[in-house]
Amino acid sequence: MDPWSAVDDITPGNANLRRQIALRYLADGMHIHTDDIVIVNGALEGLNLSLELVTKPGDAVIVESPAFYGALQALESHGLRAVEVAVHPREGIDLAALRAALERHRPKACWLMTNFQNPVGSLMPDEKKQALVQLLTERDIPLIEDDVYGELYFGSRRPRPAKAWDKSGIVLHSSSFSKCLAPGYRVGWTVAGRYGKELAQLKTMRSLSACAPAQAALADYLAKGGYDKHLRQLRHALIAQQGALLKAVARYFPKGTRASHPDGGYFLWVELAGGVDALELHRRALSLGISVAPGPMFSAQRAFTNFIRLNYGHPWDERSEAAIATLGRLAQA
Ligand SMILES: Cc1ncc(COP(=O)(O)O)c(C=O)c1O
C-alpha cells in the first residue's frame, strides 16, 4: 500500500469507500451524495460527534425507553439530560408520548433507532418514520439516527431509515460495518444533513481521520462485490439462531416469561416472570461464565429491573443450549 495514500483518506474519508456507501444508499432508494458522507471511527464516534454538534451541556435530549446504553453514556459524558420516551416492542418510539415530551421538556435533539432498536428489536413502519421526521421538522429538532442494525433485516428488503424522508437536513444518520462485518475495523459513517460541514470539522479536530488501511480495505472489499452475498448468509444464520434461542427460552424459562420476536438484528428482549431481579440473575449467571445484559443497563432511571437482553449473534451449539437451560434454572430459582 502506498504510505502517502493516508493523506487521501483524511476526513471526510476515503473517496472510494464513500462512493461505495453512496451506492448502497442508492440501491435502497436514497440519493445521498458522496460528499455528504463523513467516515468516522465506528458509528459510535459519529453519534457522539452529532450529539456534541447540536447540544450544549445542560440541554435535554430525547432517548428511547429502554435505550442503547451507549446513548445513555454519551449523554452523561456530554452533561446532557436524558428524557426517556417509551418504545413500542414492534413499532418503535410512541409518537404521542414523544409529542408530549417535546412540549414539556423542549429538548435540543432526539437520539433514536428506527430499525431493530437495541434492546427491544422494534422496527418503525415507514409511515411512522415519515410522521416522526415531519414532527421534528416542524419543531426544528435534529434527529440523531442510529442505524447500525438496518442491514440485518429478515424481510425481503432493507428497511429505510427515517433519513429517507428528511427534506430539510435535520437528520444526522450514522451506521457502520461493525455489526455486519467486524467491529474491530472501527469504520462507520455519518450523513449529517445540514450539519455536514460542521461535523467534518469537528471530526477533524477530535481525531483527524478514520484508520486509512481499514478504509482502503473496506473500499476494495465493497468494490469486489462480495458484501451482499455475505449479508444474505449472515441474515439466514441470524434467522436460524433467533429460532433456536426463542425455542430454548420457551423450553427452559419459567411459565409467564415473555420474549420479543424481532424482524431483524440479533437481540431478544425478555421479560422475566414472577418478579425475578435481572441484576441478581446477571450476577449469578456471570459467576457461571454466562453473560446476559440486565434491563437496568438500558435506562437512565435504572428501570426494567425484570428484563434481560439475550444475544443470538453467535452460531447456536450445545453450549448455547446449556447456557439457556442454566439461565432458565436460575430464573426459576
Ligand atoms: C445500538 C448501537 N449503536 C451503536 C453501536 C456502536 O457501533 P460501532 O461499533 O460502529 O461504533 C452499537 C454497538 O454496540 C450499538 O449496539
The ligand as an ORCA input file, in Angstrom:
! r2SCAN-3c Opt
* xyz 0 1
  C     -27.245      0.378     19.044
  C     -25.794      0.550     18.798
  N     -25.346      1.699     18.290
  C     -24.035      1.899     18.045
  C     -23.111      0.936     18.335
  C     -21.675      1.219     18.061
  O     -21.346      0.872     16.753
  P     -19.842      0.943     16.234
  O     -19.149     -0.313     16.641
  O     -19.977      1.065     14.747
  O     -19.223      2.158     16.831
  C     -23.538     -0.279     18.877
  C     -22.559     -1.310     19.233
  O     -22.548     -1.890     20.272
  C     -24.914     -0.479     19.092
  O     -25.392     -1.624     19.601
*
